[in-house]
């Protein structure tokens, strides 16, 4: 963040005026806030369960070593919006960051926990890779997984078994049947096709349908719907043992253990996301306004993602409308992916983290079959 690192402290009167406005108007309620530059652009988004305390903490942070001090001194203005609960503030912060993409927001906390994802790239011939980030809106993601090198080893084995490419993303693809469009016969860009570990989509060595089938098999494995690639490893290990090629059998045994560990991790993740399927009622922390009741909210959480949210239904029409969304979610077949896109993965991580840090919040959930339920207490 060079702009912040080099920002000089603003004039004392502007800094003091901003602090006095926060003191005079910010309340001790959950919400989100935005720091604006001199042109009115948002360069930082944050959330707080106590907006007043959080915003005032920026003004007392030590300058210049504190990031908080650099942020507030780079701000020409700060705006905020109250929300009924900390959970609502977390969701809104995530959505604002995804929509506004403020340059000063650091979203690297996952990498500090050494969490990684398997990324299936876009394009005509997708490939698998391991990454710490979920910023590519054209890709699909699987995970999160805790061990980067173990996951990378397993993805390498899976890609070799299914013969998926691992070359540069921008390398032109030439599927079988398209060769006449390119003239002379193309040569594969690497040796993997000759070694039998790549279908060779860069050199018209396979059809688009064949490659799509291999990608689909990888997706099924990463979503723990099938363990079929493990069968290929078992067959190869058995063949090597039968031929008394014990060194080769040991290599296949290592591949089997690596791939089994990845499949077990995907199965655990699938079970965890299935457990995050319920209706979640959240009591507001403060009255919305005098005499108007509390802004309690209800969330439909399905496989770790918030599929619907609304003020707590208090009329028959409101209950029927939300019950319809619950019924549609309950009718979905079991299994399937929890999150595929980058925004969905970020939301899944948020929901998983919220209930891991606040297990008592499970008491405020109701199974889909048990809705409608009593008002949250």
Secondary structure as a PSIPRED ss2 file (coil, helix, strand):
# PSIPRED VFORMAT (PSIPRED V4.0)

   1 X C   1.000  0.000  0.000
   2 X H   0.000  1.000  0.000
   3 X H   0.000  1.000  0.000
   4 X H   0.000  1.000  0.000
   5 X H   0.000  1.000  0.000
   6 X C   1.000  0.000  0.000
   7 X C   1.000  0.000  0.000
   8 X C   1.000  0.000  0.000
   9 X C   1.000  0.000  0.000
  10 X C   1.000  0.000  0.000
  11 X C   1.000  0.000  0.000
  12 X H   0.000  1.000  0.000
  13 X H   0.000  1.000  0.000
  14 X H   0.000  1.000  0.000
  15 X H   0.000  1.000  0.000
  16 X H   0.000  1.000  0.000
  17 X H   0.000  1.000  0.000
  18 X H   0.000  1.000  0.000
  19 X H   0.000  1.000  0.000
  20 X H   0.000  1.000  0.000
  21 X H   0.000  1.000  0.000
  22 X H   0.000  1.000  0.000
  23 X H   0.000  1.000  0.000
  24 X H   0.000  1.000  0.000
  25 X H   0.000  1.000  0.000
  26 X C   1.000  0.000  0.000
  27 X C   1.000  0.000  0.000
  28 X C   1.000  0.000  0.000
  29 X C   1.000  0.000  0.000
  30 X C   1.000  0.000  0.000
  31 X E   0.000  0.000  1.000
  32 X E   0.000  0.000  1.000
  33 X E   0.000  0.000  1.000
  34 X E   0.000  0.000  1.000
  35 X E   0.000  0.000  1.000
  36 X E   0.000  0.000  1.000
  37 X C   1.000  0.000  0.000
  38 X C   1.000  0.000  0.000
  39 X C   1.000  0.000  0.000
  40 X C   1.000  0.000  0.000
  41 X C   1.000  0.000  0.000
  42 X E   0.000  0.000  1.000
  43 X E   0.000  0.000  1.000
  44 X E   0.000  0.000  1.000
  45 X E   0.000  0.000  1.000
  46 X E   0.000  0.000  1.000
  47 X E   0.000  0.000  1.000
  48 X E   0.000  0.000  1.000
  49 X C   1.000  0.000  0.000
  50 X C   1.000  0.000  0.000
  51 X H   0.000  1.000  0.000
  52 X H   0.000  1.000  0.000
  53 X H   0.000  1.000  0.000
  54 X H   0.000  1.000  0.000
  55 X H   0.000  1.000  0.000
  56 X H   0.000  1.000  0.000
  57 X H   0.000  1.000  0.000
  58 X H   0.000  1.000  0.000
  59 X H   0.000  1.000  0.000
  60 X C   1.000  0.000  0.000
  61 X C   1.000  0.000  0.000
  62 X C   1.000  0.000  0.000
  63 X C   1.000  0.000  0.000
  64 X C   1.000  0.000  0.000
  65 X C   1.000  0.000  0.000
  66 X C   1.000  0.000  0.000
  67 X H   0.000  1.000  0.000
  68 X H   0.000  1.000  0.000
  69 X H   0.000  1.000  0.000
  70 X H   0.000  1.000  0.000
  71 X H   0.000  1.000  0.000
  72 X H   0.000  1.000  0.000
  73 X H   0.000  1.000  0.000
  74 X H   0.000  1.000  0.000
  75 X C   1.000  0.000  0.000
  76 X C   1.000  0.000  0.000
  77 X E   0.000  0.000  1.000
  78 X E   0.000  0.000  1.000
  79 X E   0.000  0.000  1.000
  80 X E   0.000  0.000  1.000
  81 X E   0.000  0.000  1.000
  82 X E   0.000  0.000  1.000
  83 X C   1.000  0.000  0.000
  84 X C   1.000  0.000  0.000
  85 X C   1.000  0.000  0.000
  86 X H   0.000  1.000  0.000
  87 X H   0.000  1.000  0.000
  88 X H   0.000  1.000  0.000
  89 X H   0.000  1.000  0.000
  90 X H   0.000  1.000  0.000
  91 X H   0.000  1.000  0.000
  92 X H   0.000  1.000  0.000
  93 X H   0.000  1.000  0.000
  94 X H   0.000  1.000  0.000
  95 X H   0.000  1.000  0.000
  96 X H   0.000  1.000  0.000
  97 X H   0.000  1.000  0.000
  98 X H   0.000  1.000  0.000
  99 X H   0.000  1.000  0.000
 100 X H   0.000  1.000  0.000
 101 X C   1.000  0.000  0.000
 102 X C   1.000  0.000  0.000
 103 X C   1.000  0.000  0.000
 104 X C   1.000  0.000  0.000
 105 X C   1.000  0.000  0.000
 106 X C   1.000  0.000  0.000
 107 X C   1.000  0.000  0.000
 108 X C   1.000  0.000  0.000
 109 X H   0.000  1.000  0.000
 110 X H   0.000  1.000  0.000
 111 X H   0.000  1.000  0.000
 112 X H   0.000  1.000  0.000
 113 X C   1.000  0.000  0.000
 114 X C   1.000  0.000  0.000
 115 X C   1.000  0.000  0.000
 116 X E   0.000  0.000  1.000
 117 X E   0.000  0.000  1.000
 118 X E   0.000  0.000  1.000
 119 X E   0.000  0.000  1.000
 120 X E   0.000  0.000  1.000
 121 X C   1.000  0.000  0.000
 122 X C   1.000  0.000  0.000
 123 X C   1.000  0.000  0.000
 124 X C   1.000  0.000  0.000
 125 X C   1.000  0.000  0.000
 126 X C   1.000  0.000  0.000
 127 X C   1.000  0.000  0.000
 128 X E   0.000  0.000  1.000
 129 X E   0.000  0.000  1.000
 130 X E   0.000  0.000  1.000
 131 X E   0.000  0.000  1.000
 132 X C   1.000  0.000  0.000
 133 X C   1.000  0.000  0.000
 134 X C   1.000  0.000  0.000
 135 X C   1.000  0.000  0.000
 136 X C   1.000  0.000  0.000
 137 X C   1.000  0.000  0.000
 138 X C   1.000  0.000  0.000
 139 X C   1.000  0.000  0.000
 140 X E   0.000  0.000  1.000
 141 X E   0.000  0.000  1.000
 142 X E   0.000  0.000  1.000
 143 X E   0.000  0.000  1.000
 144 X E   0.000  0.000  1.000
 145 X E   0.000  0.000  1.000
 146 X C   1.000  0.000  0.000
 147 X C   1.000  0.000  0.000
 148 X H   0.000  1.000  0.000
 149 X H   0.000  1.000  0.000
 150 X H   0.000  1.000  0.000
 151 X H   0.000  1.000  0.000
 152 X H   0.000  1.000  0.000
 153 X H   0.000  1.000  0.000
 154 X H   0.000  1.000  0.000
 155 X H   0.000  1.000  0.000
 156 X H   0.000  1.000  0.000
 157 X H   0.000  1.000  0.000
 158 X H   0.000  1.000  0.000
 159 X H   0.000  1.000  0.000
 160 X H   0.000  1.000  0.000
 161 X H   0.000  1.000  0.000
 162 X H   0.000  1.000  0.000
 163 X C   1.000  0.000  0.000
 164 X C   1.000  0.000  0.000
 165 X C   1.000  0.000  0.000
 166 X C   1.000  0.000  0.000
 167 X C   1.000  0.000  0.000
 168 X C   1.000  0.000  0.000
 169 X C   1.000  0.000  0.000
 170 X C   1.000  0.000  0.000
 171 X C   1.000  0.000  0.000
 172 X C   1.000  0.000  0.000
 173 X C   1.000  0.000  0.000
 174 X C   1.000  0.000  0.000
 175 X C   1.000  0.000  0.000
 176 X C   1.000  0.000  0.000
 177 X C   1.000  0.000  0.000
 178 X C   1.000  0.000  0.000
 179 X H   0.000  1.000  0.000
 180 X H   0.000  1.000  0.000
 181 X H   0.000  1.000  0.000
 182 X H   0.000  1.000  0.000
 183 X C   1.000  0.000  0.000
 184 X C   1.000  0.000  0.000
 185 X C   1.000  0.000  0.000
 186 X C   1.000  0.000  0.000
 187 X C   1.000  0.000  0.000
 188 X C   1.000  0.000  0.000
 189 X C   1.000  0.000  0.000
 190 X C   1.000  0.000  0.000
 191 X C   1.000  0.000  0.000
 192 X H   0.000  1.000  0.000
 193 X H   0.000  1.000  0.000
 194 X H   0.000  1.000  0.000
 195 X H   0.000  1.000  0.000
 196 X C   1.000  0.000  0.000
 197 X C   1.000  0.000  0.000
 198 X C   1.000  0.000  0.000
 199 X C   1.000  0.000  0.000
 200 X C   1.000  0.000  0.000
 201 X H   0.000  1.000  0.000
 202 X H   0.000  1.000  0.000
 203 X H   0.000  1.000  0.000
 204 X C   1.000  0.000  0.000
 205 X C   1.000  0.000  0.000
 206 X C   1.000  0.000  0.000
 207 X C   1.000  0.000  0.000
 208 X H   0.000  1.000  0.000
 209 X H   0.000  1.000  0.000
 210 X H   0.000  1.000  0.000
 211 X H   0.000  1.000  0.000
 212 X H   0.000  1.000  0.000
 213 X H   0.000  1.000  0.000
 214 X H   0.000  1.000  0.000
 215 X H   0.000  1.000  0.000
 216 X H   0.000  1.000  0.000
 217 X H   0.000  1.000  0.000
 218 X H   0.000  1.000  0.000
 219 X H   0.000  1.000  0.000
 220 X H   0.000  1.000  0.000
 221 X H   0.000  1.000  0.000
 222 X H   0.000  1.000  0.000
 223 X C   1.000  0.000  0.000
 224 X C   1.000  0.000  0.000
 225 X C   1.000  0.000  0.000
 226 X C   1.000  0.000  0.000
 227 X C   1.000  0.000  0.000
 228 X H   0.000  1.000  0.000
 229 X H   0.000  1.000  0.000
 230 X H   0.000  1.000  0.000
 231 X H   0.000  1.000  0.000
 232 X H   0.000  1.000  0.000
 233 X H   0.000  1.000  0.000
 234 X H   0.000  1.000  0.000
 235 X H   0.000  1.000  0.000
 236 X H   0.000  1.000  0.000
 237 X H   0.000  1.000  0.000
 238 X H   0.000  1.000  0.000
 239 X H   0.000  1.000  0.000
 240 X H   0.000  1.000  0.000
 241 X H   0.000  1.000  0.000
 242 X H   0.000  1.000  0.000
 243 X C   1.000  0.000  0.000
 244 X C   1.000  0.000  0.000
 245 X C   1.000  0.000  0.000
 246 X H   0.000  1.000  0.000
 247 X H   0.000  1.000  0.000
 248 X H   0.000  1.000  0.000
 249 X H   0.000  1.000  0.000
 250 X H   0.000  1.000  0.000
 251 X H   0.000  1.000  0.000
 252 X H   0.000  1.000  0.000
 253 X H   0.000  1.000  0.000
 254 X H   0.000  1.000  0.000
 255 X H   0.000  1.000  0.000
 256 X H   0.000  1.000  0.000
 257 X H   0.000  1.000  0.000
 258 X H   0.000  1.000  0.000
 259 X H   0.000  1.000  0.000
 260 X H   0.000  1.000  0.000
 261 X H   0.000  1.000  0.000
 262 X H   0.000  1.000  0.000
 263 X H   0.000  1.000  0.000
 264 X H   0.000  1.000  0.000
 265 X H   0.000  1.000  0.000
 266 X H   0.000  1.000  0.000
 267 X H   0.000  1.000  0.000
 268 X H   0.000  1.000  0.000
 269 X H   0.000  1.000  0.000
 270 X H   0.000  1.000  0.000
 271 X H   0.000  1.000  0.000
 272 X H   0.000  1.000  0.000
 273 X H   0.000  1.000  0.000
 274 X H   0.000  1.000  0.000
 275 X H   0.000  1.000  0.000
 276 X C   1.000  0.000  0.000
 277 X C   1.000  0.000  0.000
 278 X E   0.000  0.000  1.000
 279 X E   0.000  0.000  1.000
 280 X E   0.000  0.000  1.000
 281 X E   0.000  0.000  1.000
 282 X E   0.000  0.000  1.000
 283 X C   1.000  0.000  0.000
 284 X C   1.000  0.000  0.000
 285 X C   1.000  0.000  0.000
 286 X C   1.000  0.000  0.000
 287 X E   0.000  0.000  1.000
 288 X C   1.000  0.000  0.000
 289 X C   1.000  0.000  0.000
 290 X C   1.000  0.000  0.000
 291 X C   1.000  0.000  0.000
 292 X C   1.000  0.000  0.000
 293 X C   1.000  0.000  0.000
 294 X E   0.000  0.000  1.000
 295 X C   1.000  0.000  0.000
 296 X C   1.000  0.000  0.000
 297 X E   0.000  0.000  1.000
 298 X E   0.000  0.000  1.000
 299 X E   0.000  0.000  1.000
 300 X E   0.000  0.000  1.000
 301 X E   0.000  0.000  1.000
 302 X E   0.000  0.000  1.000
 303 X C   1.000  0.000  0.000
 304 X C   1.000  0.000  0.000
 305 X E   0.000  0.000  1.000
 306 X E   0.000  0.000  1.000
 307 X E   0.000  0.000  1.000
 308 X E   0.000  0.000  1.000
 309 X E   0.000  0.000  1.000
 310 X E   0.000  0.000  1.000
 311 X E   0.000  0.000  1.000
 312 X C   1.000  0.000  0.000
 313 X C   1.000  0.000  0.000
 314 X C   1.000  0.000  0.000
 315 X C   1.000  0.000  0.000
 316 X H   0.000  1.000  0.000
 317 X H   0.000  1.000  0.000
 318 X H   0.000  1.000  0.000
 319 X H   0.000  1.000  0.000
 320 X H   0.000  1.000  0.000
 321 X H   0.000  1.000  0.000
 322 X H   0.000  1.000  0.000
 323 X H   0.000  1.000  0.000
 324 X H   0.000  1.000  0.000
 325 X H   0.000  1.000  0.000
 326 X H   0.000  1.000  0.000
 327 X H   0.000  1.000  0.000
 328 X H   0.000  1.000  0.000
 329 X H   0.000  1.000  0.000
 330 X H   0.000  1.000  0.000
 331 X C   1.000  0.000  0.000
 332 X C   1.000  0.000  0.000
 333 X C   1.000  0.000  0.000
 334 X C   1.000  0.000  0.000
 335 X C   1.000  0.000  0.000
 336 X C   1.000  0.000  0.000
 337 X C   1.000  0.000  0.000
 338 X C   1.000  0.000  0.000
 339 X C   1.000  0.000  0.000
 340 X C   1.000  0.000  0.000
 341 X C   1.000  0.000  0.000
 342 X H   0.000  1.000  0.000
 343 X H   0.000  1.000  0.000
 344 X H   0.000  1.000  0.000
 345 X H   0.000  1.000  0.000
 346 X H   0.000  1.000  0.000
 347 X H   0.000  1.000  0.000
 348 X H   0.000  1.000  0.000
 349 X H   0.000  1.000  0.000
 350 X H   0.000  1.000  0.000
 351 X H   0.000  1.000  0.000
 352 X H   0.000  1.000  0.000
 353 X H   0.000  1.000  0.000
 354 X H   0.000  1.000  0.000
 355 X H   0.000  1.000  0.000
 356 X H   0.000  1.000  0.000
 357 X H   0.000  1.000  0.000
 358 X C   1.000  0.000  0.000
 359 X H   0.000  1.000  0.000
 360 X H   0.000  1.000  0.000
 361 X H   0.000  1.000  0.000
 362 X H   0.000  1.000  0.000
 363 X H   0.000  1.000  0.000
 364 X H   0.000  1.000  0.000
 365 X E   0.000  0.000  1.000
 366 X E   0.000  0.000  1.000
 367 X C   1.000  0.000  0.000
 368 X H   0.000  1.000  0.000
 369 X H   0.000  1.000  0.000
 370 X H   0.000  1.000  0.000
 371 X C   1.000  0.000  0.000
 372 X C   1.000  0.000  0.000
 373 X C   1.000  0.000  0.000
 374 X C   1.000  0.000  0.000
 375 X C   1.000  0.000  0.000
 376 X C   1.000  0.000  0.000
 377 X C   1.000  0.000  0.000
